[in-house]
């Protein structure tokens, strides 16, 4: 997983990078997921979030509604109590 750190201290972590990119933005308190990836990548997505000790997602931002960007959105909303944007 690639990680970048902004000047303000946010981490931008590339969670998935196969068919579509999924990014986690976090300051250690607030977690924002950008896109949720395809259903075929769900296990890897959950595994990587677990490895990062992410047990809640405050916001899920969907860039658009193609399946490879949004197919796990309902799952993420329910499991991590995310508000979907």
Secondary structure, DSSP 8 states (H G I E B T S, - for coil): --EEE-TTS-EEEEEEESSSEEEEEESSS-EEEE----GGGHHHHHHHHHHTT----SEEE-S---HHHHTTHHHHHHHH--EE-
